[in-house]
Amino acid sequence: MLPAISSAQQGLQQSEVQVDRAVAQISAWPSSSQFAATGSSAPPAMDTVDLSAAAISLSQATDAHAADTKAIAVADDVHKQALSLVA
């Protein structure tokens, strides 16, 4: 496998882990119906910064995934062009 593709593949795997963590953090945030059932008008003591950090992490992972996917496509194109020059 080409080093560029291998590196991008590792990046894709890291992005997947980052997305999984961010989704787990976001899904753990209580919904309004969950805290309304307790008679409270406010969510339980959870830091809003945690939710913001999870959302930012999700956005970063999405951007990294797109960049790694593009890197794989470019490496594949370069590889095809190199093979056509040799042939």
Buried (B, 14 or more C-beta within 10 A) or exposed (E): EEEBBEBBBEBBEBBEEBBEBBBEBBEEBEEEEEBEEEEEEEBEEEEEEEBEEBBEBBEBBBEBBEBBBEBBEEBEEEEEEEEEEEE
